[in-house]
Structures are given as structure tokens and as C-alpha cells.
């Protein structure tokens, strides 16, 4: 059974890195880590986007940048 760990983010790259590290540290091995970034009014946090794209290229996470801020419940 595949387990999806979904992490919404807005800013604070250091907390995102900790969350991904925690997800990778789980003993159950059949997991996918999905990160969804909400942009700010001024645009997305570039450092998060760059880090996520690198992780995605290495097959560590799936990354999605929302076109607009979906908010907490989106």
C-alpha cells in the first residue's frame, strides 16, 4: 500500500526541510512525499521553489506550485 505524505507550504524553507526529512525517516518504505506551495501576493518563495525542484529531480518528492494561494483549507 502506498502512503502519501502531503506537505503544504507557503514560506519557511527550514521547516519544510525538517518535514521532508521526518517523512523520509519513517520505517514504512512505500511512501511518496508531495509538497504543494502556495505563492505569496508578491509571488512564490524562490528558495522553496529551487529546493523543491532539486528534490523533485532526484525523485525525493513530488512538487506542485499553485497558481494562486489556496489558503489553509485549499
N, CA, C and O of each residue as an XYZ file, in Angstrom:
296
protein
N       0.841     -1.160      0.000
C       0.000      0.000      0.000
C       0.900      1.241      0.000
O       1.826      1.353      0.803
N       0.612      2.157     -0.906
C       1.331      3.419     -0.982
C       0.707      4.416     -0.020
O      -0.511      4.587      0.013
N       1.552      5.067      0.758
C       1.109      6.113      1.674
C       1.637      7.439      1.155
O       2.831      7.577      0.893
N       0.753      8.409      1.007
C       1.143      9.743      0.555
C       1.251     10.666      1.752
O       0.326     10.768      2.557
N       2.378     11.332      1.864
C       2.585     12.336      2.889
C       2.536     13.678      2.176
O       3.418     13.993      1.377
N       1.512     14.465      2.461
C       1.293     15.731      1.757
C       1.656     16.893      2.665
O       1.153     17.010      3.782
N       2.541     17.752      2.165
C       3.035     18.873      2.959
C       2.717     20.178      2.232
O       3.327     20.477      1.206
N       1.771     20.955      2.752
C       1.522     22.274      2.169
C       2.570     23.250      2.699
O       3.002     23.139      3.847
N       2.978     24.206      1.863
C       3.964     25.189      2.313
C       3.671     26.551      1.706
O       3.014     26.671      0.672
N       4.172     27.555      2.373
C       3.984     28.940      1.954
C       5.333     29.637      1.989
O       5.733     30.300      1.031
N       6.024     29.476      3.106
C       7.368     30.016      3.291
C       8.063     29.153      4.346
O       7.574     28.072      4.675
N       9.174     29.607      4.867
C       9.921     28.894      5.912
C      10.543     27.596      5.407
O      10.143     26.501      5.804
N      11.505     27.739      4.545
C      12.193     26.595      3.944
C      12.774     25.662      4.992
O      12.748     24.445      4.808
N      13.297     26.201      6.088
C      13.907     25.332      7.098
C      12.896     24.345      7.686
O      13.248     23.194      7.945
N      11.655     24.770      7.902
C      10.629     23.856      8.419
C      10.219     22.829      7.364
O       9.936     21.676      7.692
N      10.186     23.243      6.118
C       9.879     22.299      5.036
C      10.936     21.206      4.968
O      10.608     20.026      4.849
N      12.200     21.599      5.042
C      13.290     20.611      5.019
C      13.157     19.628      6.177
O      13.367     18.428      6.000
N      12.809     20.133      7.363
C      12.624     19.255      8.521
C      11.459     18.292      8.307
O      11.548     17.119      8.672
N      10.378     18.779      7.723
C       9.209     17.934      7.487
C       9.533     16.829      6.479
O       9.137     15.679      6.668
N      10.250     17.176      5.414
C      10.634     16.171      4.403
C      11.589     15.158      5.022
O      11.455     13.956      4.789
N      12.548     15.631      5.806
C      13.485     14.729      6.485
C      12.742     13.764      7.395
O      13.057     12.575      7.431
N      11.755     14.270      8.131
C      10.964     13.424      9.015
C      10.192     12.374      8.220
O      10.124     11.212      8.622
N       9.616     12.780      7.101
C       8.870     11.842      6.263
C       9.793     10.755      5.703
O       9.404      9.591      5.614
N      11.001     11.135      5.332
C      11.960     10.161      4.804
C      12.449      9.200      5.881
O      12.881      8.090      5.569
N      12.387      9.608      7.127
C      12.912      8.808      8.235
C      11.942      7.742      8.733
O      12.287      6.960      9.619
N      10.749      7.701      8.181
C       9.761      6.727      8.633
C      10.199      5.307      8.292
O      10.911      5.090      7.312
N       9.781      4.359      9.088
C      10.188      2.973      8.870
C       9.411      2.318      7.726
O       9.912      1.382      7.104
N       8.217      2.784      7.444
C       7.445      2.258      6.322
C       8.050      2.825      5.044
O       8.200      4.040      4.915
N       8.393      1.966      4.112
C       9.182      2.411      2.957
C       8.365      2.798      1.722
O       8.894      3.476      0.841
N       7.122      2.400      1.627
C       6.350      2.669      0.421
C       5.573      3.981      0.572
O       4.348      3.985      0.693
N       6.319      5.096      0.560
C       5.710      6.410      0.732
C       6.090      7.326     -0.427
O       7.138      7.170     -1.054
N       5.223      8.266     -0.687
C       5.547      9.367     -1.586
C       5.364     10.647     -0.792
O       4.451     10.758      0.025
N       6.233     11.605     -1.036
C       6.167     12.884     -0.338
C       5.758     13.926     -1.363
O       6.456     14.147     -2.353
N       4.621     14.564     -1.117
C       4.080     15.569     -2.031
C       4.122     16.931     -1.347
O       3.598     17.101     -0.246
N       4.751     17.898     -2.012
C       4.838     19.254     -1.479
C       4.047     20.172     -2.398
O       4.248     20.175     -3.612
N       3.154     20.946     -1.813
C       2.348     21.901     -2.555
C       2.630     23.291     -2.002
O       2.420     23.552     -0.817
N       3.110     24.186     -2.872
C       3.479     25.529     -2.433
C       2.435     26.554     -2.845
O       2.064     26.645     -4.015
N       1.970     27.319     -1.874
C       1.112     28.469     -2.123
C       1.997     29.697     -2.304
O       2.885     29.929     -1.483
N       1.784     30.487     -3.347
C       2.604     31.689     -3.518
C       2.121     32.823     -2.619
O       0.968     32.853     -2.188
N       3.025     33.746     -2.353
C       2.661     34.986     -1.654
C       2.000     35.918     -2.656
O       1.944     35.605     -3.845
N       1.504     37.050     -2.198
C       0.942     38.037     -3.120
C       2.003     38.532     -4.095
O       1.691     38.845     -5.244
N       3.254     38.605     -3.646
C       4.356     39.065     -4.491
C       4.952     37.956     -5.345
O       5.873     38.205     -6.122
N       4.443     36.741     -5.215
C       4.950     35.607     -5.979
C       5.473     34.527     -5.055
O       5.522     34.717     -3.840
N       5.864     33.396     -5.621
C       6.312     32.277     -4.792
C       7.668     32.555     -4.141
O       8.461     33.355     -4.638
N       7.910     31.890     -3.039
C       9.200     31.947     -2.358
C      10.201     31.200     -3.246
O      10.124     29.980     -3.388
N      11.124     31.930     -3.830
C      12.070     31.371     -4.796
C      12.932     30.288     -4.171
O      13.193     29.271     -4.814
N      13.383     30.475     -2.938
C      14.259     29.480     -2.311
C      13.533     28.144     -2.129
O      14.136     27.083     -2.293
N      12.245     28.194     -1.792
C      11.469     26.954     -1.664
C      11.318     26.294     -3.029
O      11.498     25.084     -3.160
N      10.990     27.080     -4.037
C      10.831     26.524     -5.376
C      12.096     25.864     -5.890
O      12.040     24.768     -6.448
N      13.229     26.513     -5.711
C      14.505     25.945     -6.168
C      14.836     24.661     -5.432
O      15.256     23.680     -6.046
N      14.646     24.663     -4.110
C      14.942     23.471     -3.322
C      14.021     22.317     -3.713
O      14.467     21.180     -3.865
N      12.733     22.619     -3.875
C      11.762     21.590     -4.243
C      12.051     21.021     -5.639
O      11.946     19.813     -5.850
N      12.409     21.877     -6.573
C      12.721     21.392     -7.924
C      13.926     20.452     -7.888
O      13.940     19.442     -8.592
N      14.918     20.766     -7.090
C      16.093     19.897     -6.961
C      15.699     18.556     -6.354
O      16.124     17.505     -6.833
N      14.887     18.593     -5.297
C      14.433     17.356     -4.657
C      13.561     16.539     -5.608
O      13.640     15.310     -5.632
N      12.740     17.220     -6.381
C      11.864     16.550     -7.343
C      12.678     15.874     -8.439
O      12.374     14.749     -8.838
N      13.709     16.555     -8.926
C      14.558     15.984     -9.978
C      15.282     14.729     -9.494
O      15.600     13.844    -10.289
N      15.538     14.658     -8.203
C      16.201     13.484     -7.623
C      15.206     12.388     -7.241
O      15.601     11.333     -6.744
N      13.920     12.638     -7.473
C      12.897     11.648     -7.165
C      12.542     11.549     -5.695
O      11.925     10.573     -5.268
N      12.928     12.556     -4.914
C      12.665     12.523     -3.474
C      11.246     12.959     -3.155
O      10.595     12.387     -2.281
N      10.764     13.978     -3.870
C       9.421     14.497     -3.623
C       8.701     14.714     -4.949
O       9.311     14.685     -6.018
N       7.396     14.932     -4.855
C       6.596     15.468     -5.957
C       6.301     16.906     -5.572
O       5.951     17.184     -4.425
N       6.440     17.821     -6.522
C       6.292     19.240     -6.202
C       5.246     19.879     -7.082
O       5.201     19.646     -8.290
N       4.392     20.700     -6.456
C       3.378     21.451     -7.175
C       3.380     22.890     -6.673
O       3.304     23.134     -5.469
N       3.468     23.838     -7.599
C       3.346     25.251     -7.267
C       1.958     25.700     -7.700
O       1.642     25.697     -8.890
N       1.135     26.085     -6.736
C      -0.216     26.558     -7.047
C      -0.153     27.908     -7.749
O       0.732     28.716     -7.470
N      -1.089     28.151     -8.658
C      -1.130     29.412     -9.404
C      -1.506     30.583     -8.506
O      -1.078     31.712     -8.742
N      -2.305     30.316     -7.479
C      -2.661     31.336     -6.505
C      -2.750     30.668     -5.132
O      -2.801     29.443     -5.028
N      -2.766     31.471     -4.109
C      -2.796     30.960     -2.747
C      -4.158     30.311     -2.457
O      -5.192     30.978     -2.479
N      -4.138     29.031     -2.191
C      -5.368     28.300     -1.916
C      -5.797     28.416     -0.457
O      -6.914     28.030     -0.112
N      -4.940     28.934      0.390
C      -5.243     29.043      1.798
C      -5.082     27.712      2.510
O      -4.750     26.702      1.889
N      -5.314     27.715      3.786
C      -5.117     26.529      4.609
C      -6.025     25.372      4.199
O      -5.585     24.222      4.192
N      -7.254     25.647      3.866
C      -8.195     24.567      3.548
C      -8.146     24.130      2.091
O      -8.725     23.102      1.742
N      -7.470     24.888      1.233
C      -7.397     24.543     -0.190
C      -6.487     23.404     -0.450
O      -6.321     22.997     -1.600
